[in-house]
Amino acid sequence: MRATVALLLILLSLPLLEVNAPRRSASLGAVMGQTSPSPTNNPITVEERRSVLNELEASIRLALSKGKTLEAARSLTRAGRLQLLLNDPKTAVASHLQALDLLRQSPDPQLVIDNLTGKGAAYLNMPPSTDPNAPDNLDLAQAALEEAIKSSRDIHYVAGEAEALLLLSERQNLANHATAVVTAQEALAIWKNENNKDGLARAYDKIGTYYYAQNLVAEASENWERALTLFRGLNDKAKQASILISLAFVEYKKADWQASVTYLGRAYPMLDEQAEPMQMGRLAAGLGASFMESGSLELAVTQYQRALDLYRRAEDRSGIGYTTRSLGLLSFLSGDLNQSMNYLEEALKAYKFELGTASVLEIRGRVHIVRGEYAAALTDLESALNLYTKIGNPNEAARVVALIGQAYDRQGQSSRARDYYEQALKTFVTQHDRVNQSAVYYALGKMEMKVRDYDSASEHLRQSIEVTEGIRLRPSADLMSAFSATVQDRYEAYVECLMKQHELQPTHGFAIKAFETSELGRARTLSEMLLAMQANLAPGVDPKLAARQKLLQQVIRLRENDRVSLLAQTAGPEKLKALEDVIARLEVEYKTLTDTIRARFPAYDEISRPTAWDLSRIESDVLSDDDVLLEYILGAENSYAWTITRNGFTSYKLGPQKNINEAGRRVYDLLSNPPTSGSEAELKKATAELSRLVIAPVATTLNKKRIILVADGSLNYIPFQLLLNSLANNEPLIANYEIVNVPSASILGQLRQEKQQRRPGMKVLAAFGDPVFASNYAQYKNSSAGEFVAADTEIPTWQHAWRDIEVEETSSIPTVFNRCCTRSVS
């Protein structure tokens, strides 16, 4: 793990896009000469390429002066390919056109085909023309390549045909990935027949790229591994690096950031940034994508900016389009809508193919929705929908349909919004896309709440949570950020809806169901945190079993993606049935393996299974006669609290989260800073206000010796011992209660149950500490020895002790962590 972190830091310090972005096809090994490793025949570095180009330009001038047109045409052909390698496609086109003009005087059919292919490659990599009346460069590329293919077949020039086919597949990939695969496979078949390993490797590479674009990640990975093996045999470092970067994106798709960074680290030393700016751009984009998915938006922006600089240097419009689109999305997620629009406008200018344009219009539509510009949003989203439908991307089209529903929803047009939501939902259900299903269920539930149809809202929100519970890894492109920033939002919305139902029907048990939902949400949050750290926190599990389980989880995820893609392509029933059988077998194997781990390592359940106890079990098994459970959940519109004893349950409606957060922030800030002459009075005032909001409403039921506190949000940062009890002469709670903080009542119950079942002979670990929190940092910062320095203040000094805990020698960190319930004592 340390090696991976160090590697990541090295990569971040380097001056470094989407793997689907076409990569320059400047290899064209048949023309550059792969038989000799000398710089003259196979120039690798920028200096070598420029040196060879200078020699070629001199030979062209000499040949032309002597009237040797065929010799000049040959040199022009190689010069054009070198110019493309040097990121100068415009000059490369000019060289190939000059060569073709000379070949009219001295015909050489194969050389004509090579120049048509070179011209097509150069046009394919040229930025769009600024002249609206000029022909599109992509169309010019396609025309040249189709002519090269036809001419090659006419004279049986198989190498020329394969090269032109492979380049044509790149052009097709911009509009139809499946068509691109078929064309690249034609080239592959020719290279196999010719036993051309370089051609085979490049064909496998392209086929992998086109499969990845269809989300067929297993097939993509298989083809890239074949290409990597061939490039190793050819000792082609640059192309090995390119494949390693692609495989890093596969790991990114699996949400295995550590493996992704490892692949990028292996690729970096193989690349010369000056010679391969596009590949270095892809490397930077790989880091950017991983940071974006993990929520590190600032780091993601840095990497995408580096990638953008490199793509601009390479004059790669697809890379520029993808990167500016990604920066637009990042700006949108960060709340900078104006900057987002600037990036998206730039992306639209760079993209000249339908899929890229549609993706930009989709994001721009989301920006318009947030701005309240609904007419503009609908215009962009409907254009994106038409493009996605035209090129056969039904899942992306359904995503846009849901966003159109959101635009109508925001305008209060619930009926129209419902139609679009349900249309999108139907597609997501058909394609087994659970992530987007849960997002649309959530949107429907929130909409029904606005029109006070709480029964329908409750059902949709329940379905959202039910579907969410089956998701452990989410793909990068979904509606999560459009409809809810976190899964926890869904639990909070469901609790809010249940409490609304409780207000209308107080005897129907809705408040109890709301409390139990809150407990499940807390268990889910803790489980996800522990699963994210599982590799380091489960030392008791056999490493081979853990590795096998992780691999199976990733393979199932990839095969589920394959199922979505096959459904999108309306594949035949035979293919779908075969894939369903594979998934079923994998799931059986995964369950069997997980059961084996669970049997050998009982504490695994604490990590893997989010569980919540119902009210009756909490009352009987968690609470003693001296306990009152006080649990909060903060919501945007309303917050709620529940107090529970062994024989009583009461719910309370509190103010909105914003008000509670503001009051809590005031208390927190005053406790975090060194006291001043007037701060004590300010603290008393701030504490009284927060107490009024969160303690006064529940004070009548705080009638036990011990308060078991389950806080939420900002309340987790507040020492409740300081808050005031209005029914006890405004004394601090510490004067009359023992207060125990726990993450949830269910977790406390599980820990107590485990203690009762603990086997004899377990070792005892006593962990005591007086940690430096923000609230007492000021008291530590002047102590060079790290010992506690009491501040000159009447505020009590609280010391925090962790309870003695008994653990097995092989207990995992989460087991220890969960058993340490912090208790504040005077």
N, C-alpha and C positions, 0 to 999 in steps of 0.2 A: 504493500500500500504506500509506504514511504517513497519507494522508487517511482511509483506512478505520479505521486504529488510532485516530486522533484522534476520529473519529465514534463508535467503540465506547466510548471513554472518556467522551465526552459523554453517551451513552445510559446508561452505568452510573452516572453521577452524578445522574441524574434520579429523582424519586420515582415511579417507575413503580409460551391456555392451550392448551392444545391447540386447534388450529384446528377440530377436529371439534366442540368444545363449541358448542351453539347460541348464536347472538348475538341480542341483543334485537331484536325486530322492531317497534321503536317508530317506524320511519320512516313507514309507512302514509301515504304522500304524498297520497292522495286526500282524506284527512280534514283534514290540516294546511294544505293549500293551497299548491301549488308554483308558482302563477302569479306571485306577487309576492315579491320578496326582502326586503320590509320585516320587521322583527322581529315585528310584530303577526301577520302571516300565516305567517311561517316563522321562529319564534324559534330561535336557534342556541345562544347561551350560557345558562348556568344563570340568570343575572340576568334575561335577556330572557324565559326561560320562566316564571320565578317572577312577573315583572311581568305577563305576559299571563294567567297563572293567577289572580292577584289580581283582575284586571279581569273575568275570566270569573266568578269566585265572586261578585263584586258584582252582575254582571248576572243571575246565577241567582237571587240573593236578591230582586232587584228584580222579575224576571219572575214569580217565585212569589207575591210580594206582590200583584201585579196579576192573578193567575190566568192568566198567559200560559204555559200548560204546554208547548206546542210549542217556544216560544222558549227556555224553561228547559232542555228536553231537548236542544236543539241545543248550548247552551253546556255542558251536562253532558258531552255526547259529546266535545267538544274538550277539556274539562278532564280527562277520563279519559285521553286520549292524552298530554296534557302531564304528567300525574302519572306515567304509565309512563315517559316520557322522563326524568323527575326521579327515577327509581328508586324509585317508591312504588307498586308494583303492587297492594298491598292497598287503598289509597285509590282507585286507578283502578277496581278491581272495584266498589267501593261507588258510584262515580259512574255507571258504566254500568248497574248494577242500578237506581239511582234514575231514570235516564233511561228505561229500559225500563218502569218502573212508571208514569211520567208518560205514556208513549206509549200506554198502554192507554186513557187518556182522550182523547188527541188523536193518532189513528193516523197514522203516516208510515212506510210499508213500507220505504223505503230507509234511513231513520234507524234503524229497528229493526234492520236488518241490520248497519249500521255499529256499533251498540252491541253486538250479538252478537259481531261480529268483535273489537271492542275488548275485550270481556269475555274472549274466548278468548285474546287476546294477553296480557292481564294475568294470567290464571290460568297461562298457559304459563311466565311469568316469576316466579311466586310461589314462595317456599321451601316445602318440604313442611310440612304441618300437624303440630303436635305432638300433636294429638288422634287417637289410633289409631282412633276410631270415625268420624272425619270423612271425607267423600269425598276421594279423591285429586284434587289440583288439576289434574294432567295429564288426568285423565278428564273433569273439569269443562270444561277448555279444549277437548278434543276434541268434547264434546257441543255446546258453544256454536258451534264452527266448522262442524260438520256441519249444524246447524240453519240457520246463515247461508248455507251453500252451497245447501241445498235451497230456502230462501226466495228467494234471488237468482235461481235458475233458474225459480222459479214466476212471478216478475214481470219476468224478463229484465233483471236488474240486473247487467250483466257486470262492472263495476268491483268491485262488492261480492263477486261470485263469485270473481274472480281474487285479491282480497286475502285472502279466507277460505281459498282453496286453498293460497296460499303459506304462510300460517300453519299450516294443517293439515299441510303437508309437514314443517314443523319438528317437530311432534309425532311424525309417522311416522318421522322420521330417528332418533329415540331407540330405535326398535325394529327398523326395517328400512330400510336406506339406499336400496335399489333402489326400494322403493315410494315413498319420499320423492321420488326423481328423477322418477318418472312423474307424481306429483301436481303438482310444481313446473313440469313441462313443460306441464301443462294450463293453469296460470296464465300461463306464457310465451306460449302460443298466443293466449290472450285479449288480452294486452297487445300482441302484434304486430298483431292485428286492429284494436285501438283506437289503434295508433301511440302508445302511452303509454311514453315513454322511461324515465321513472323506474320504472315497473312492470317494464319489460323489464330494466333494469339490476339491480333487486333480485332478479328471477327468475334471471338469469344467475348472480348472486352465490350464491344458495342452491343452485342446481344444481351449481356448482363445489364448494361445501362438501360436498354429498352424494357427489359423485364422489371427492373427496379421502378421505372416510371409508371408501370402498371400495378405497382405494389406487390408483385410476385417476387418477394424477397428471397425465398429459397432458391428459385430458379436463377435469379440474378447472382446470388452468392456462388452457386455451382459453376456458372460460366466464368465468373471472375477468378475463382480458384484455378480453373483450367488455364486461363490466360496467364496467371501468375507463374504457374509451373513452367509454361513455355518461355516466358520472358526471362525467368531465371536461367533456363538452358541457353538462351541467347545472350546472357549477361547484359541485358538492357536495363540499366539501373533506373532511368527516367520512367520507363513504362512500368517497371515493378512498383515504383513509388505511386504512380497513378492508380494502379490496382489496389494497393494498400489503402489509399485514401478512400477508394470506393468501398472496400470492406469495412473501413471505419464507419461509413454511413450505414452499413448493415447493422453493426453493433449499436449505433445510435437508434436505429429503428427498434432494436430489442430493448432500448433503455438501459444498456450496459455501458455507462459512460467510461468506466475504467478501461474496458477493452477497446473502446473507440479511441481513447487517447493513446493507448499503447500502439495501435495501428498507425496513428498519425505520427507518433514518435519514431516508428520504424521507417516511415516514408521520408521524413524531413532530411536526414543526411544524404539521401540519394538524389536530392534535387539541387539544381543550380538556379537560384532565384532569377538571375539575369536571363538565363536561357529558357526557363520554364515558369514565367510569371503566372500563367493560367493554373498550373498544378499547385503552385504555392497559394494561389487564390482559393483553390478548392480546399486546401489544407486549412487555411484560415477560416473558411466557411464551415468546415466541419466542427471546429471549435465554437464558432458562433452559434451554430445550430444546437449544440449540446448545452451551451450556456443559456440559450433562450428557453429550452425545454425545462432546465432545472431552476428557472426563475431568476438567474443572474443577468438581468437585462443590460446593465452597464458594461459588463464584460463582453456580452454578446455584441453590443454596438461596436466596441473596440475592434473585435475580430472581423466583423462585417465591413467596417471602414477600411481595414487593411486589405481585405479581399477586394473591395471596390477599387482601391488604388491599383492593385495588381491587374484587375480585369481591364481597367482603363488603359493601363500600359500595354496590355495585350490586344486592345481594341476588340474585345469580345463582347458583342452586344447582348448575347444571351446571359452571360455572366453578370454584366452590368445591370440588365433587367432584373435578374433574380435577386442580386444583392441590394439594389435600391428598393425593390419590393419588400425584402426582408427588413431593411432599415425603416421602411414605412410602417410595417407591422409593429416593429419594436417601439417606434415613436408613438404609435396608437396605443399600445399596451401601457406605455409610460405616461400617457395622458397629454402628450404634446401633439395636438391635432393639426396645428398649422405645419409643423415640421413633417408630420406624416404625409400630409397632402403634397408637400414639395417633393418628397421622395417618390411618392406614387406617380406624380406627373412625369418625373424623370424616367421611371420604370416603363410607363406607357410609351414614351418616345423610343426607348431602347428595344422593347419587345416588338417583334413584327410577325409573331405567330399567335394563333388563336388561343392556345392553352395558357400561355403567359399573360396575354391581354385579359383573359377571363379572370385569372387569379388576382390581377391588380384591381380590376373593376369590383370584384367581390370585397376586397379590403376597403376600397374607397367607399363602397356602399355602407360598410360598417361605420366608417368615420362620419358619413353624412347622418346616419341614424343617431349617433351620439350627439351630434351638433343640433339635432332637431330639424335637419334639412330633408324632410321625408320625400318630397318630390324628386330631388336630386338622387336620393338613395334608391328609390324605385327605378329610376332611369338606369343607373349603373347596374343594379342587381338584375333587372330584366335583360339587359344586354349580356351580362355574364351568364345568365341562365340560358339564353339562346345559343351562346358559344359552347357551353358545356354540353348542351343537348346535341348540337350539331356534330361535335367531335366524339360523342359517345362516352361521356364521363357522368354516369347517372348519380354516383354518390356525391360528387361535387355539385351536381345540379340540385340534388335534394337539400344539400347544405344551404344553397342560395335560396331555395324555396322557403326554408325555415326563416332565413333572414328577412325575406319579403314579408312573411308573417309577423316578424318582430316590428317591422316598419309600420304596418297597419295597427299592431297592438299598441305601439307608442302613441298613435293618433286616436286611440279609443275606439277603433273600428274592430270590435271584438269578433263579430261574425266573420268578417273577411279574414282576420288573423287566424281564427280557428280553422278555417278551410285550408289555409296554407300550411299551418302546423300539422294538421292531420295528413295532408298530402305528403309532406316530408317524412313524417313518422312512418307512414306505410312503406316507403322505400327503405328506410333504415331497418325496419322489422324484417322485410323481405331479404335484405342483404346481411342480416345478423350483425348490424353495426350497433353494438350495445352502447358505446360511448355517446354517439349522437342521439340514440333513442332516449337515453336518460336526460340529455340536455333539453330535448323537445318536450318530454313529459314535464320537466321542471318549468319550462316556459308556459305550457298550457296551465299548469297548476297556479302559477303566479297570476296569469291572466284571469282565471276563474275567481281567484281571490279578490281581484279588483272589482269584479262585477257582483261580489258577495254570494257567489254560488259555491259555498264552502264544501258541500258534499262532493261535487265534481272536482274541485281543487284538491281536496284531501285524497281522492282516489289517484289523481295524476301524480301528486307529490309522493304518494306511497309507491307507485310504480317506478318513479324516478329513483327512489332509494333502493328499491328491490333490484332494479337492473344495475345500479351502481355497485351493489354489494358483490356482483359477479366480476367486477373489473379490478384488476390489480395493476395493470400497465396500460397507459393510454397512448394512442398514436399522436403524432405531432400536429396533424391537421384535423381539428374537430371544432364543435360549437361550444366547447367548455368556456372559453373566455368571452364568447359572445353573450351567453345566457347566464352563466354563473362562474365567478372566479374560482371557487373552490367547491369540493364535494360537501364540505361542512355547510355551505350556503343552503344546500338542499335539506339537510336535517333541520336547520333553523327555520326555513320556510314551512316545513311540515309541522314543526312545533307551533309556529304562529297560527297556522290554519286550524290545528286541533284545539288550540286555546280559544280561537274565534268560535268554533263549534261549541266549546264548553260554555262560553258566555250565553249562547242561545239555548243550549240544552245542558244545564249544569248537573243533571243527574245521570247522564249517559256515559260517564267514565272517560270523556275526552281528555280531561286534565291529567288523569293517570297515564293514558296512552302517550300524551305529550312528554311527560316526565320519562317514561320508558324509552321514547325515541331519543331524547336528550342523552340518556345513558348509552344507547347504541352508537350515537354519533361520536361520543367521547372514546368509546372502545375502538371504533373505526380509525379515528385519528391516531391513537396510540399504536394500533397495529401497523398502520402504514409507516409510522416513524421507525418502528422496530424492524419491519421488513426491509426498509431502505438501508438499514445498518446490519442486516442479518449475517453477511459474510464475516463480520468481525465479532458478532455478539452471540454466536452459537458454537463455542468451541467444543461442546460435548457431542456434537453430531459428527459422525464419521465423515471426514472430508470428501471421500469418494461418493458417498450418498448425497451429500449437500451439492456437490458439483453436478451429479446426475440429475438431481431435482431441478437445479437452476437451468440446465440445458433443456430438460423436458418442458419447463415452463416457457422458455423462449421459443422452442420449436412449435408448441401449441399456439402461441401468439402469432407466429409467422404463418402457420397453416390457416388460422382464422382469417388473417389478412388475405391469404390466397382465395379463401372461399368468397370473401367480399368481391374480389377482383373477377373471379369466374362468373359470379352472379351478374356483375356489371357487364360482362361480355356476352351474356346469355349463352353460356357454354352448354354443351349437350348434357343430358341427364347422366350419361356414363361417367363423364369427368367429375361431375358433382358428387355422384354416389361414391366413386373411388376416393375422393377427398374426404367425404363425410366418414367413410370407413377408417381412413388413416387417423383423422382427428379423434374418433371414438376409441381406437386402440391406444393412442397416445394418452388420452384422458384416463383410461383404465390403468395404464402403466404409472401415470403420475399419482393417481389415488393410492395404488398399491404401495408405491415407494413412500409416499407421505405417511401412510399408516405405519409402515415399518419404522420410519424416523420417529413418529409419535410414540410408538411402543417402546423404543429404546431410549428416548429422550423426552420424558413427559413435559418438561418445561417448554418444549417447542410450541405447545398450544398457546402459551402466553404471547408468543411472537406472531403466530400465523392465523389465529382465529379471533376476530373481533366478537366478543360476547357481551351480553348485558343481561343482568338479572331483572326479573319483573318485580313489581312493587311488593307483593306479598312475601317474596323470598328475602328482599332487602329488609323488610320490617322484622321478619322472624330470625334471620341468620346474620344480619350485619349490625343491627342496632340493639343495644342493651337498654335496660330501663332508665339508664342515666343519659342516654344519647338523644340528640335531635339532629337530624340531617338537614342541612341548609344548602340547597343547590340553586345556582343561577344559570340563566341563558340570556345573553344580550342580543337584541334584535334591532334592526333599523327603525321599525315603526313602534314596536313595544318590546320591552324586556319582561322576563318572568322569573319568579322564584317559587320554590316549593319547600315546605318544611314537613318533615316526616318523623314520626316517632313509632314505637312498636304498635301503637293502637290509634294513630291519627295521620291524616294526610290533608294538607291545605295548600292551595295554589294562590298566587298573588300576581297581579298585573302591575308592572313597574313602568317607568318612563322609557323613552327611546334611548338607544345605545349612545347616541351623540351626547346627551346630557350627562349620562353616567360617566362616560369617558372624560368629558371636560372636568368634572368634579374630581375624578380619580387622578387625572393628570396633575391637577393643582396640588393634591396631597403628595403625590409621588415626587414632584419637583421640589417641594419644600423639604421633604425628608432626604432628598439626594444631595442637597447643597449644604455647606456649612451654615450653622445658625447665625443669625444677626440679631440686633437689638429688637427688631420688630417682627422677626419671623415666627416667634412662639405664638403671638396673637393671631398671625395669619394662618398658622397651622391649625389652631383651635377652630378658627372660622371655617377653613376648608374641610376639616374633619367633620364638623357639624353638618355641613352641606351634604357631603357624601353619605353621612349616616342617615340624614333625612331621606335620601333617595333609595338606599338599599337596606337599611336596618329598621327604620321606623315602621314601614309597612308590615314587617314580619315579626315585630317585637313581641306581640302577645303570645306567640307560639314558641318563643325561645324560653321554655320553662323547664329545661333540664340542666344538669351540671356540665355536660360536655356538648360542644357544637362540632359536628363533623362537617367541615366546609368544603363544598365543591364549587370553586369560583369559575368565572368565565371571562375571557378577553382581558381587558385592562384590570379587572378585579384581582387577577392572579398576582399583580405586582404590589398590592396593598396589604400591609399588615393589619388584618381585621381586629387584632387585639386593641388597636388604638381607637377604633370606631366607638361611637357613643350609643348607649341604650337610653332612649327617651323615657322608658318606663322605670328606670332605676336612677333617677336624678342625674341623667346624662353622664353617668360614670362610664369609663372605658369598659369594653366587654371583658378585658382581662381581669377586671376586679371581681367578676362573678362567674366567669366561664373558663373552662379549659377548651382551647380551640385546636383542632387537628385538621390540617389541610390534606386532602387526598385528591387524586385526579378524577376519580368517580366512585360512586358507592359500590358499583359492581366489582371494580378492581380491588377495593378494600375487602369485599366479601371473599373474593378468590384467594387473596393472600391469607386471610384468616383460616379459610378452609384448608389451604395447603399446609399451614402450620400444624393443624390438627392431624393431618395425614403424614407428617414428616417422619421419616424413619429414624430410629435411634442411631447414634454414632456420627451424626452430622457435625461438622465443625462450626464454631461460632466466630463470626466476624463482627467486631465492635468498631463502628466508624463514627468518630466525633469530629465536628468541625465548626468553625465560626467563619463561614465564607464571606468574602467581600462582595456584597451586592451593591447595586447603584445607590440604594438607600443608606448604606453605611460606609461607602467608599471614602467620604470626606474624613471619616474617623480613622481610616487606615493610611491615607496617602502620605502622612508625615512620619510614619513609623518605618525606619530603615530595617528593623528587625522583623517586621511583619506582625508584631504583636498588637493587640487591640489598644487603641488610644482613645480614651473616653473624651468626648467633646465637652466643652464648657457650656452645658445646656441642661435644662431640667427634663428634657425628653428622655424617657427611660432607655437604658441600653439593653437591647434584646440580644440574647445569645441563642443560636440555633443549634440544636443537637439532633443527631440522627439516632433513632432507636437502635438498641442492640438487635442484630439480626443473625439468624442461623442460616448458613448456606452450605450446600454440598461443595466439595472441592471442585467439581466440574460445573458449578452454576455459571450461567452466562451473565454478562453485564446487565441485560434488561431484567433478569430475575432479581439481581441485587438491587437495581435501581427501583423496581416496582415495590420491593419490600421496605424501602427506606421512606417511610411517611414522615415528612418533616413536622416537628412539633415545636412551637415557640414556648419558652418558659421564662419566667422572670428570674 
